[in-house]
Amino acid sequence: NGVKTTTPNTPMQATNSGLHTGKPVLNFNNSNTMNFNDACRRHRGQHDCNWWRNHCHTIILIGGGFYAWDLGYWYPAYGYDSYNSNYTYDGPIYGYDGLSPDQIIANVQYALQQLGYFAESVDGVLGPVTQQAIADYQLDNGLNVTGAIDRPTLVALGFID
């Protein structure tokens, strides 16, 4: 159960600008996954670090908060560490290619930037501006509007099949 960290608030390079160069942070397997609504319900509560360690095999520190991998999604690990519990987004992020949640967000930001939905710099943070850009893209493309990085959005953006 190694804990990995990334540097907070630094501009990120999207891995979808040509070759896939992002470093996987886990041995990726999304064969056991669930739909977005079930994922939203799965880890809503705050738990201590032992609960997270017993329920999720990969936990990483991204910026100011820990994220846990479970059944195809990254979740904010509320209660894992009281000193590192700053989350700009409180829902699940659908994972792919073993990438960390901030790298997935950066890739989505870059794609939305290329499509004219996101005018900010790519930073790997799923804040209100990014959520609105995602929601606008979802609305324009006939997707369920969640403002979140879910499987249908990643399929529509061409990240996964």
C-alpha positions as CSV (number, residue, x, y, z in Angstrom):
1,N,0.0,0.0,0.0
2,G,2.5,2.6,-1.1
3,V,1.5,6.2,-1.0
4,K,2.6,8.3,-4.0
5,T,2.7,12.1,-4.2
6,T,2.6,14.7,-6.9
7,T,3.6,18.4,-6.7
8,P,0.6,20.7,-6.1
9,N,-0.3,23.7,-8.2
10,T,2.2,23.2,-11.1
11,P,1.2,23.4,-14.7
12,M,0.7,19.9,-16.2
13,Q,1.5,18.5,-19.5
14,A,-1.4,16.6,-21.0
15,T,-0.6,13.1,-22.1
16,N,-3.0,13.2,-25.0
17,S,-1.0,15.7,-27.1
18,G,0.6,13.1,-29.4
19,L,2.1,10.1,-27.6
20,H,0.7,8.8,-24.3
21,T,3.6,9.7,-22.0
22,G,1.9,9.8,-18.6
23,K,3.4,7.5,-16.1
24,P,0.9,4.9,-14.8
25,V,0.5,5.0,-11.0
26,L,-1.2,1.6,-10.8
27,N,-1.5,-1.6,-12.6
28,F,-4.6,-0.6,-14.5
29,N,-7.6,-2.9,-14.6
30,N,-11.1,-1.5,-15.3
31,S,-12.8,-4.8,-15.9
32,N,-14.6,-4.5,-12.5
33,T,-16.2,-1.1,-12.7
34,M,-19.6,0.4,-11.9
35,N,-21.8,3.2,-13.3
36,F,-21.2,6.8,-12.3
37,N,-24.3,7.1,-10.0
38,D,-23.2,4.0,-8.1
39,A,-19.6,5.3,-7.9
40,C,-20.9,8.6,-6.4
41,R,-22.7,6.7,-3.6
42,R,-19.8,4.3,-2.9
43,H,-17.4,6.4,-0.9
44,R,-19.4,9.4,0.3
45,G,-18.5,9.0,4.0
46,Q,-15.4,10.0,5.8
47,H,-13.3,7.1,7.0
48,D,-10.0,6.7,8.8
49,C,-6.8,5.7,7.1
50,N,-7.2,2.0,8.1
51,W,-10.6,1.8,6.4
52,W,-9.2,3.3,3.2
53,R,-6.2,0.9,3.3
54,N,-8.5,-2.1,3.8
55,H,-10.8,-1.1,1.0
56,C,-8.6,0.4,-1.7
57,H,-5.3,-1.0,-2.8
58,T,-3.8,2.3,-4.2
59,I,-3.9,5.6,-2.4
60,I,-2.0,8.6,-3.7
61,L,-1.4,12.2,-2.6
62,I,-2.4,14.7,-5.3
63,G,-2.0,18.4,-4.5
64,G,-3.6,18.8,-1.1
65,G,-5.6,15.6,-0.7
66,F,-5.3,11.8,-0.9
67,Y,-7.2,9.8,-3.6
68,A,-8.1,6.1,-3.5
69,W,-8.5,3.8,-6.4
70,D,-11.5,1.4,-6.3
71,L,-13.5,-0.4,-9.1
72,G,-12.5,1.9,-11.9
73,Y,-12.7,5.2,-10.2
74,W,-10.5,7.6,-8.2
75,Y,-12.2,8.9,-5.0
76,P,-11.3,11.7,-2.6
77,A,-10.1,9.7,0.5
78,Y,-11.9,11.8,3.1
79,G,-10.5,11.2,6.6
80,Y,-7.4,9.4,5.4
81,D,-5.2,12.2,6.6
82,S,-6.5,15.3,8.3
83,Y,-3.4,17.3,7.3
84,N,-3.9,16.6,3.6
85,S,-7.7,16.9,3.0
86,N,-8.1,19.7,0.5
87,Y,-10.3,18.7,-2.4
88,T,-11.6,21.0,-5.1
89,Y,-13.9,18.3,-6.4
90,D,-15.7,15.8,-4.1
91,G,-16.8,13.1,-6.6
92,P,-15.4,10.1,-8.4
93,I,-13.1,10.4,-11.4
94,Y,-13.3,7.6,-14.0
95,G,-9.8,6.1,-14.5
96,Y,-8.0,4.9,-17.6
97,D,-4.5,3.7,-18.6
98,G,-3.4,3.7,-15.0
99,L,-3.1,7.5,-14.9
100,S,-3.4,9.5,-11.7
101,P,-6.5,11.6,-11.2
102,D,-4.7,14.9,-11.8
103,Q,-3.2,13.6,-15.1
104,I,-6.7,12.4,-16.2
105,I,-8.1,15.9,-15.4
106,A,-5.2,17.5,-17.3
107,N,-5.9,15.3,-20.4
108,V,-9.6,16.2,-20.3
109,Q,-8.8,19.9,-19.9
110,Y,-6.4,19.8,-22.9
111,A,-9.0,18.0,-25.0
112,L,-11.7,20.5,-24.1
113,Q,-9.2,23.4,-24.7
114,Q,-8.6,22.0,-28.2
115,L,-12.4,21.8,-28.8
116,G,-13.0,25.4,-27.5
117,Y,-14.7,24.5,-24.3
118,F,-11.9,25.3,-21.9
119,A,-9.9,28.6,-22.1
120,E,-7.8,28.3,-18.9
121,S,-4.4,26.8,-18.6
122,V,-4.2,23.0,-18.1
123,D,-3.5,22.5,-14.4
124,G,-5.0,19.0,-13.5
125,V,-7.5,20.5,-11.0
126,L,-11.2,19.7,-11.4
127,G,-12.4,23.1,-10.2
128,P,-15.6,25.0,-11.1
129,V,-14.3,26.3,-14.5
130,T,-13.3,22.7,-15.6
131,Q,-16.6,21.3,-14.3
132,Q,-18.5,23.9,-16.3
133,A,-16.5,23.1,-19.5
134,I,-17.2,19.4,-19.0
135,A,-20.9,20.1,-18.5
136,D,-21.0,22.3,-21.6
137,Y,-19.3,19.6,-23.7
138,Q,-21.7,16.9,-22.3
139,L,-24.7,19.0,-23.1
140,D,-23.6,19.8,-26.6
141,N,-22.8,16.1,-27.3
142,G,-26.0,14.5,-25.9
143,L,-24.4,13.1,-22.8
144,N,-25.8,12.9,-19.3
145,V,-24.7,16.3,-17.8
146,T,-22.7,15.6,-14.7
147,G,-19.8,18.1,-15.0
148,A,-17.7,15.1,-13.9
149,I,-15.2,12.9,-15.6
150,D,-17.2,9.8,-16.2
151,R,-16.9,6.9,-18.7
152,P,-19.3,8.3,-21.4
153,T,-17.4,11.6,-21.4
154,L,-14.0,9.9,-21.8
155,V,-15.4,7.7,-24.6
156,A,-16.9,10.8,-26.4
157,L,-13.5,12.6,-26.1
158,G,-11.8,9.6,-27.5
159,F,-9.7,8.6,-24.5
160,I,-11.2,5.1,-24.2
161,D,-13.4,2.7,-26.3
